[in-house]
Every structure is written in C-alpha cells, then in structure tokens.
Amino acid sequence: MKKGTDYTVSYDNNINVGTATATITGIGNFTGTTTVSFNIVESTAKITVGMISDQTFTGVEITPAVSVRKGTKKLTKDVDYKVSYADNINVGIATVTVTGIGSYEGTASKTFRIVSRPIKEVSVETIDTQEYTGKKLTPKLKLTYNGKTLTEKVDYVAVYSSNIGPGNGVVKIQGKGNFSGQRTEVFKIIENKQSANRGDNQNDKKGDNQNDNKDDKKDDNKDETVHTTKMTLSKIRVTLKKGKTYRLKVTVNAGSVDKITFTSSNKKVAKVSKNGVIKAKKAGKARITVKSGKRTKCCRVIVKNKK
C-alpha cells in the first residue's frame, strides 16, 4: 500500500510527552479506518545527577540517595527513574547509574568515593591476662565492626612491645585496606604460678629477671617502630581518557607506620588525591610519584582526549 494513494494518516497529541495516536484511513481501492497509539518519552540527555559526597566504609553495600533533575524539575525515584550501584562496598570509586522509566528513557552515571573507616571505631575484645613464659607474648586479637570479624594482615596489622616480663604488654593496631589510623591496646602479664611458689629462689633470681626484662624491653622498643622497606603499585603505567579516574593502590610491608604520599609531576594533565585517586585533566603525560618512608615508586600516566 502506498501512502496518499491507498491511505492517509493523521496524528493527534504527537508533540509533547505522553500517549499519541495515529489514524489510518483507506482511500481509492481501500475503505475503513484504524487507530494505533504510541508513547512519546523524554530523553535523559537533559537529566542531571547531583554530586555525591564521600562515603565511609561500612562493610555492606553503600547506597547513597541521589538528586536527579531535568532543568529545575526534581524527578521522583521509581516513578521517573530507577537506581543501581556498582563497586559500592570496599574502599575505592563506586558508581551509581540512573535509568529513566515512565516518561523518561536512557541512562546517566555518577561516581563517588568510599573512604576508609578509622580503626578507632572498631570493637576490640578485651585481651586475656597472660602468664610470663620468658618469651615474647603475642595474644590473638579479636576485632569486629558491624557484626563482622576483621582479618589480620588484611584489615589491620598488630605490632607488640613490652610483651615479655610481668607488667603491661602493649599492642599497636594499624588499620589497613578498608580501615585506617592507629590505636593502642594494653594487656596484663603476670608471673606464672610455678615461679610464684619458688620462695627464696624467686628472690635470688629476681634481679636477674629484672635485668633480663630490661634487656628484652630494649629489644622490644627497637622492634616497635616498623618502617617501609617494600612497596608495590597496582600499576606502573596507566592510560586514561580525559575526565576519567583511576585509584592507584599501594601495598607496603606489614606493620609500617610510614605515611604514603602521592604527587603529580603535571597537575594540568593528571591530578592525584591523598588517597591515590588519579583524575585525567587534559591530553598529555604525567608521572605520579608515591613515597613511603625512604621508598619511592612511580606510575606513568598518559591522558587522551575523548573520541
């Protein structure tokens, strides 16, 4: 069938968002009419998603509320759009995607940062009293947050000191991964029952034990501060398109108390945050220098224009 020869078409309500109709009328060798409807929806090209502030690690999916607008009109979740999240549990860059529904279609995305939680906000189970053995005591720790048990060397590093002779042992807990900062816990060390019943022999050996404890404490104090001796980067070269970001992950030897710093050789090409998030600014090359204690590593960044 040929339009204008066999039929004509007329439209109604076919300008604004909503339901429009098309009426087809037969002519020539054809008679009768039929009507069909179709939807006119708005594109998300004019929809904007508001900035999302940094979120602190919780151990579960983080789903911050988003503000979605079309011009000055604020859109309604589950009526005008639906929301999905990705990479939104651990420290790093998470993404929220808005998908239009109802009178809107298409998608729009926004990223937000998940930052580490201070280790001081973690619950530490009281350490049991330890009996003197003549050797360094390293009682096992139990740390929990939000109902989940933390894993040593993954979530934190423990460094013990003053942990041989009777008195107060000390353990410094350094946050790692999804946790940051430092806290100190103390536990008691008492003489064991066998040594307490030795009577005069105990007094004879007391001086020696005190000297031993002093020597041991000196050794402990030497071991107390751990500096960075090893450092690795997640990448030593990265290529980004203008406007994109990448988090440079740094791993150092366990227990290091040295601060990790990031600097860019060309901030106009690529900026880097204190947490290692690199943002591509304009086409060019830059070098990100990572330093911890006396260790230094570099990551080369190449920024390309969007195609």
CORDACOR-V446650 format. One record per helix or strand of 2 or more residues. SS is the DSSP state (helix for helix, strand for strand). FROM is the first residue (numbers start at 1). LEN is the number of residues. Records with the same first field share a line. If there is no record, write none. Layout:
SS->FROM-LEN + FROM-LEN
//
This chain:
strand->7-6 + 18-9 + 33-8 + 42-2 + 47-3 + 55-2 + 68-3 + 73-2 + 81-6 + 92-9 + 104-2 + 107-9 + 117-2 + 123-2 + 130-2 + 143-3 + 148-2 + 156-6 + 167-9 + 179-2 + 182-9 + 231-3 + 237-5 + 245-3 + 250-3 + 260-5 + 270-3 + 277-4 + 284-9 + 295-10
helix->44-3 + 119-3 + 193-4 + 200-25
//
